[in-house]
Amino acid sequence: MDDYEATKYIKSTTKGNATVVIALTASVLEEEKAIALTERRRHRSLSRL
């Protein structure tokens, strides 16, 4: 399970939905940066519903 899968799992639970997930990485790959930003935007739009 990678960090994205772990975050999705945490957020899929009732208690986990209220949990703030803060992730740090030393990776600077542009592809991973784009994935992280997309997930952040998706989560923000879902939390407004």
N, C-alpha and C positions, 0 to 999 in steps of 0.2 A: 504494500500500500504506500503510495507516494503522498506528498503533502497535500496535493489537490484532492485526492481521494479521501484522505483523512478529514479534511475540512468539510467536504460534502457529507461525509458520514456524521460528523459532529452536528452540522447544521440541519440534518434530516430529523433529528430528535426534537421533541418539544423543549426540553431543557437546553439542548445545544443551540437552538435557534436564537436564544437570548445571550449566548456566549460570544464574546468578542474574540476573534482569532487574530493574533498578531504573528506574522511570519517574517523571519529575517533570512537572507541568503547571501552568500558570497558570489553567487553565480551572476554573470552579466550577459548571458546569452540573450539576444534580442527576441528570439522565439519564446523563451520562457517569460520574459518581461511582458510580451504581448498577451500571453495566456493569462498571466496574473492580473493584468489590467482589465482584460475581458471578464474574468471571474468577478472582480471587484465591482465592475459596472453592473453585471447581471445581478449580483447579490443586492446592490443598492436599489435597483429598480424593483426587485421582488419584495424588498422590505418596505417599500412604500405602498404596497397593495393592502 
